[in-house]
Amino acid sequence: MNIETAFAPTAAVLAAGQIPGATLGIVRADGQRWTTHAGMAALLPEPEPLAESHWFDLASVSKVIFTTTAILQLADQGRLDLDRPLTDAIPDLRQYDVANAPERKLTFRDCLAHRSFFPAVEPIYTYGDDPQRLRAFVLQREWRHGPPVYSDINFILLGIAIERITGQPLSAWPLGPGLSFGPPPGPAVATEFCHWRGRILKGEVHDENASALGGETGHAGLFGTVAGVLDFALGLLDGSGASPAMLQAIRTPFYEHRTCGWERKFAGWSGGQACSAETIGHTGFTGTGLWIDFDRGLAWTLLTNRVHPTRHKDSGIFALRPATGDAVIAAFAA
């Protein structure tokens, strides 16, 4: 495996100044791994070179590394049924319209696969700054309906369900080394200058809704190093981190190209077209992503701070991700 060949598309984007810094990690099912990095962990307020030990805000990659895993483990333990309504864990969901509220009919699996009617985006953080009050808002709001789309609200609800079932905050869930809810226990890359918070974010969750809800949510809030993300991926590749039932759930399509929590390869997706049909993946808004090719026994993660110092620029991330996937597969095959 020539890691520099796999990193070439990223190196070009870094050289063009579109993204400050990036780390690429690759792992095989036999445990062999390769990593490389380049660029800056921060440009502002002080320049800081990127190191392999830096922690990235994983953003929506939290959905698969943490929330999906936790929900499927709870199902394995018989503490929830994926095809039962969320109200098994959250009986007060839309409690003022028990007979008719459609939210009360959504199942855990519906939310995992984004097969719901929730809006794609909702600025929950603009409704207040008390995490518990905002949780109540999420649970009691009559959400506007639309066709099924990728929506953070699905996973905010799943996070609340985990809290209710376990009786503990999400940060109490055991995580492997190199994974943590923020602030991380080591140097973090900078993300965006947040106009709401009035500062460059570094070591605190970038997602505004996650921040307003207390920083630990089902849709975002997890930080990770490249080693921590690769350890998680290896656990899926070699089966040490998931039961057969869990692996089946994350690999089997449930709604269009979505499985429980993950996306499967489809035309134009983020993982490129060179990977096998048995590849799953997920991306994060801050510029992160993880892809796992089960047929090849290969996984890769691209971690960037593409929103630093602002999201309002062309980072090239949407072309970079599939180009990286294709480059990884080519390097693996060489």
C-alpha positions as CSV (number, residue, x, y, z in Angstrom):
1,M,0.0,0.0,0.0
2,N,1.5,3.3,-1.1
3,I,-0.2,5.8,1.3
4,E,1.2,8.8,-0.5
5,T,-0.5,7.7,-3.7
6,A,-3.8,7.4,-1.8
7,F,-3.2,10.8,-0.3
8,A,-2.4,12.5,-3.6
9,P,-5.9,14.0,-4.2
10,T,-5.8,15.5,-0.6
11,A,-2.3,16.8,-1.1
12,A,-3.5,18.7,-4.2
13,V,-6.4,20.3,-2.3
14,L,-4.1,21.3,0.5
15,A,-1.6,22.8,-1.9
16,A,-4.4,24.8,-3.4
17,G,-5.2,26.3,0.0
18,Q,-8.8,25.0,-0.1
19,I,-8.4,23.0,3.2
20,P,-6.0,23.9,6.0
21,G,-5.1,20.3,7.1
22,A,-6.0,16.7,6.6
23,T,-5.2,13.2,7.9
24,L,-5.7,10.0,5.9
25,G,-5.8,6.6,7.7
26,I,-6.2,3.2,6.1
27,V,-6.6,-0.2,7.9
28,R,-7.0,-3.8,6.6
29,A,-8.9,-6.5,8.3
30,D,-5.6,-8.1,9.4
31,G,-4.8,-5.0,11.4
32,Q,-2.2,-3.5,9.2
33,R,-2.6,0.2,8.9
34,W,-1.2,3.3,7.2
35,T,-1.6,7.0,8.1
36,T,-0.3,10.2,6.8
37,H,-1.1,13.9,7.4
38,A,-0.2,17.4,6.2
39,G,-1.1,21.0,6.6
40,M,-2.3,23.0,9.6
41,A,-4.5,22.1,12.6
42,A,-5.2,25.8,12.9
43,L,-4.6,29.0,11.0
44,L,-6.3,31.3,13.6
45,P,-6.0,32.6,16.2
46,E,-2.4,31.1,16.1
47,P,-0.9,28.9,13.4
48,E,-0.5,25.3,14.5
49,P,0.9,22.4,12.4
50,L,-1.2,19.3,12.2
51,A,0.1,16.2,14.0
52,E,-1.2,12.6,13.9
53,S,-2.2,13.0,17.5
54,H,-4.7,15.8,16.9
55,W,-8.3,15.2,17.7
56,F,-11.0,16.1,15.1
57,D,-14.6,17.1,15.6
58,L,-16.2,14.1,13.9
59,A,-19.5,15.9,13.4
60,S,-22.1,13.5,11.9
61,V,-19.6,10.6,11.8
62,S,-20.7,10.5,15.5
63,K,-24.0,9.0,14.2
64,V,-22.3,5.8,13.1
65,I,-19.4,5.4,15.5
66,F,-21.4,6.2,18.6
67,T,-25.2,6.4,18.2
68,T,-25.8,3.6,15.7
69,T,-23.4,1.3,17.6
70,A,-25.1,2.1,20.9
71,I,-28.6,1.5,19.6
72,L,-27.6,-1.8,18.0
73,Q,-25.8,-3.0,21.1
74,L,-28.9,-2.1,23.2
75,A,-31.0,-4.1,20.7
76,D,-28.5,-7.0,21.0
77,Q,-29.0,-6.9,24.8
78,G,-32.8,-7.0,24.4
79,R,-33.3,-3.5,25.9
80,L,-35.0,-2.2,22.7
81,D,-36.6,-3.6,19.6
82,L,-35.5,-1.8,16.4
83,D,-38.9,-2.2,14.9
84,R,-40.8,-0.9,17.9
85,P,-41.8,2.7,18.3
86,L,-39.4,5.2,19.9
87,T,-42.1,5.7,22.6
88,D,-40.9,2.4,24.2
89,A,-38.0,4.5,25.4
90,I,-39.5,8.0,25.2
91,P,-43.1,7.6,26.4
92,D,-43.5,11.4,26.6
93,L,-42.8,12.0,22.9
94,R,-45.6,14.3,21.7
95,Q,-47.4,13.4,24.9
96,Y,-50.2,16.0,24.3
97,D,-51.4,14.1,21.2
98,V,-51.0,10.5,22.1
99,A,-53.7,9.3,19.7
100,N,-52.6,11.1,16.5
101,A,-49.0,12.3,16.7
102,P,-47.1,10.7,13.8
103,E,-43.8,11.0,15.7
104,R,-45.1,8.4,18.1
105,K,-45.3,5.9,15.3
106,L,-41.7,6.2,14.2
107,T,-39.5,3.2,15.0
108,F,-35.8,3.0,16.0
109,R,-35.0,1.6,12.6
110,D,-37.0,4.4,10.8
111,C,-34.8,6.9,12.5
112,L,-31.5,5.0,11.9
113,A,-32.3,5.0,8.2
114,H,-33.7,8.5,8.0
115,R,-37.1,7.1,6.9
116,S,-39.1,9.8,8.6
117,F,-40.8,13.1,7.8
118,F,-38.5,15.5,9.7
119,P,-37.0,18.6,8.0
120,A,-33.4,18.4,6.9
121,V,-32.3,21.4,8.9
122,E,-33.7,23.0,12.0
123,P,-31.9,25.8,14.0
124,I,-32.9,24.3,17.4
125,Y,-30.2,26.5,19.1
126,T,-32.1,29.6,18.3
127,Y,-35.0,28.6,20.5
128,G,-33.1,28.9,23.8
129,D,-30.0,28.0,25.7
130,D,-31.2,25.5,28.4
131,P,-30.3,21.9,27.2
132,Q,-33.1,20.3,29.1
133,R,-35.7,22.8,27.8
134,L,-34.4,22.3,24.3
135,R,-34.8,18.5,24.7
136,A,-38.4,19.1,25.8
137,F,-38.8,21.3,22.7
138,V,-37.6,18.5,20.4
139,L,-39.9,16.0,22.0
140,Q,-43.1,18.1,22.1
141,R,-42.8,20.1,18.9
142,E,-45.3,19.3,16.1
143,W,-42.7,19.0,13.4
144,R,-43.5,20.1,9.9
145,H,-43.7,17.2,7.5
146,G,-41.9,16.4,4.2
147,P,-40.6,13.5,2.2
148,P,-37.9,11.4,3.9
149,V,-34.6,13.2,3.9
150,Y,-31.4,13.0,5.9
151,S,-32.2,14.8,9.2
152,D,-30.3,15.3,12.4
153,I,-33.6,15.2,14.3
154,N,-33.7,11.4,13.8
155,F,-30.5,11.0,15.7
156,I,-31.2,13.6,18.3
157,L,-34.2,11.5,19.2
158,L,-32.1,8.3,19.2
159,G,-29.6,10.0,21.6
160,I,-32.4,10.9,24.0
161,A,-33.6,7.3,23.8
162,I,-30.1,6.1,24.8
163,E,-30.1,8.4,27.7
164,R,-33.5,7.2,28.8
165,I,-32.7,3.5,28.5
166,T,-29.4,3.7,30.2
167,G,-30.2,6.4,32.7
168,Q,-26.9,8.1,32.0
169,P,-25.5,10.8,29.8
170,L,-24.1,9.7,26.4
171,S,-20.5,10.4,27.6
172,A,-20.9,7.5,30.1
173,W,-21.0,5.0,27.3
174,P,-17.7,3.2,27.0
175,L,-15.6,4.3,24.1
176,G,-12.3,3.1,22.8
177,P,-9.0,5.0,23.1
178,G,-9.0,7.9,20.7
179,L,-12.7,8.6,20.9
180,S,-14.4,11.0,23.3
181,F,-17.2,13.4,23.7
182,G,-15.7,16.9,23.9
183,P,-13.6,18.6,25.0
184,P,-11.1,16.0,23.9
185,P,-8.2,14.9,26.2
186,G,-5.6,16.1,23.7
187,P,-4.8,18.8,21.1
188,A,-7.7,19.5,18.8
189,V,-7.9,21.0,15.3
190,A,-9.7,24.3,14.9
191,T,-13.0,24.4,13.1
192,E,-15.0,27.5,12.4
193,F,-15.3,31.1,13.6
194,C,-18.8,30.7,15.1
195,H,-20.8,34.0,14.8
196,W,-23.3,32.7,17.4
197,R,-20.5,32.0,20.0
198,G,-18.2,34.8,18.8
199,R,-15.0,32.7,18.6
200,I,-12.9,30.2,16.7
201,L,-14.0,26.8,17.9
202,K,-11.2,24.4,19.0
203,G,-12.0,21.4,21.2
204,E,-15.7,22.3,21.5
205,V,-18.4,20.9,19.3
206,H,-18.9,22.8,16.0
207,D,-22.5,21.9,15.5
208,E,-24.7,24.6,17.0
209,N,-27.6,22.3,17.9
210,A,-25.3,19.9,19.6
211,S,-23.7,22.7,21.6
212,A,-27.0,24.1,22.7
213,L,-28.2,20.6,23.7
214,G,-25.2,20.3,26.0
215,G,-22.5,19.0,23.7
216,E,-23.4,15.3,23.9
217,T,-26.1,14.4,21.4
218,G,-27.0,11.5,19.1
219,H,-26.2,13.5,15.9
220,A,-22.9,15.1,16.8
221,G,-20.4,15.8,19.6
222,L,-17.9,13.0,19.3
223,F,-14.2,13.8,18.8
224,G,-11.6,11.3,17.5
225,T,-8.0,10.8,16.5
226,V,-7.1,8.9,13.3
227,A,-6.0,6.0,15.5
228,G,-9.4,5.9,17.3
229,V,-11.4,6.0,14.1
230,L,-9.3,3.2,12.6
231,D,-9.6,1.1,15.7
232,F,-13.4,1.4,15.4
233,A,-13.3,0.5,11.7
234,L,-11.1,-2.5,12.4
235,G,-13.7,-3.8,14.9
236,L,-16.3,-3.9,12.2
237,L,-13.9,-5.4,9.6
238,D,-12.7,-8.3,11.8
239,G,-15.9,-8.6,13.8
240,S,-14.4,-7.9,17.2
241,G,-16.4,-4.7,17.6
242,A,-19.9,-5.9,16.5
243,S,-22.1,-9.0,16.7
244,P,-23.3,-10.8,13.6
245,A,-26.7,-9.2,14.0
246,M,-25.1,-5.7,14.2
247,L,-23.0,-6.3,11.1
248,Q,-26.1,-7.5,9.2
249,A,-28.0,-4.4,10.3
250,I,-25.3,-1.9,9.1
251,R,-24.8,-3.8,5.8
252,T,-28.4,-4.5,4.8
253,P,-30.3,-1.8,2.9
254,F,-33.5,-0.7,4.7
255,Y,-34.6,2.5,2.9
256,E,-33.1,3.3,-0.5
257,H,-29.3,3.3,-0.1
258,R,-29.5,3.6,3.7
259,T,-28.9,0.8,6.2
260,C,-29.2,1.1,10.0
261,G,-27.1,4.3,10.4
262,W,-24.9,4.0,7.3
263,E,-25.0,4.6,3.6
264,R,-24.2,1.8,1.1
265,K,-22.4,2.5,-2.2
266,F,-24.6,4.2,-4.8
267,A,-24.0,6.2,-7.9
268,G,-22.3,9.5,-7.0
269,W,-21.8,8.8,-3.3
270,S,-18.9,10.0,-1.2
271,G,-16.9,6.8,-1.2
272,G,-16.1,6.8,-4.9
273,Q,-17.0,4.2,-7.5
274,A,-13.9,1.9,-7.3
275,C,-15.0,0.3,-4.0
276,S,-17.1,-2.9,-3.9
277,A,-20.9,-2.9,-3.6
278,E,-20.4,-4.1,-0.1
279,T,-19.1,-0.8,1.1
280,I,-20.7,1.5,3.7
281,G,-19.7,5.0,4.7
282,H,-20.7,8.2,6.4
283,T,-19.5,11.8,6.3
284,G,-19.4,14.7,8.8
285,F,-20.0,18.4,8.1
286,T,-16.6,19.5,9.5
287,G,-14.9,17.6,6.8
288,T,-14.6,14.1,8.2
289,G,-15.6,10.7,6.8
290,L,-15.3,6.9,7.3
291,W,-15.8,4.2,4.7
292,I,-15.6,0.4,5.1
293,D,-15.3,-2.0,2.1
294,F,-16.2,-5.4,3.5
295,D,-15.5,-7.3,0.3
296,R,-11.9,-6.1,0.3
297,G,-11.4,-6.1,4.1
298,L,-10.4,-2.5,3.9
299,A,-11.4,0.8,5.6
300,W,-10.3,4.4,5.3
301,T,-10.9,7.6,7.0
302,L,-10.3,11.1,5.7
303,L,-10.3,13.7,8.5
304,T,-10.1,17.4,7.6
305,N,-10.8,20.8,9.1
306,R,-12.4,22.1,5.9
307,V,-14.7,24.5,7.8
308,H,-11.7,26.4,9.3
309,P,-11.9,29.3,9.5
310,T,-15.2,29.4,7.8
311,R,-17.7,27.1,6.0
312,H,-18.5,29.9,3.5
313,K,-15.9,29.0,0.9
314,D,-15.2,26.3,-1.7
315,S,-13.2,23.6,0.2
316,G,-13.5,21.1,-2.6
317,I,-14.5,18.4,-0.1
318,F,-17.4,17.0,-2.1
319,A,-15.0,16.1,-5.0
320,L,-12.2,15.2,-2.7
321,R,-14.0,12.4,-0.8
322,P,-14.8,10.2,-3.8
323,A,-11.4,10.9,-5.4
324,T,-9.8,9.8,-2.2
325,G,-11.9,6.6,-2.1
326,D,-10.9,5.8,-5.7
327,A,-7.2,6.6,-4.9
328,V,-7.3,4.3,-1.8
329,I,-8.7,1.4,-3.8
330,A,-6.1,2.0,-6.6
331,A,-3.2,2.0,-4.1
332,F,-4.6,-1.1,-2.4
333,A,-4.8,-2.9,-5.7
334,A,-1.3,-1.9,-6.9
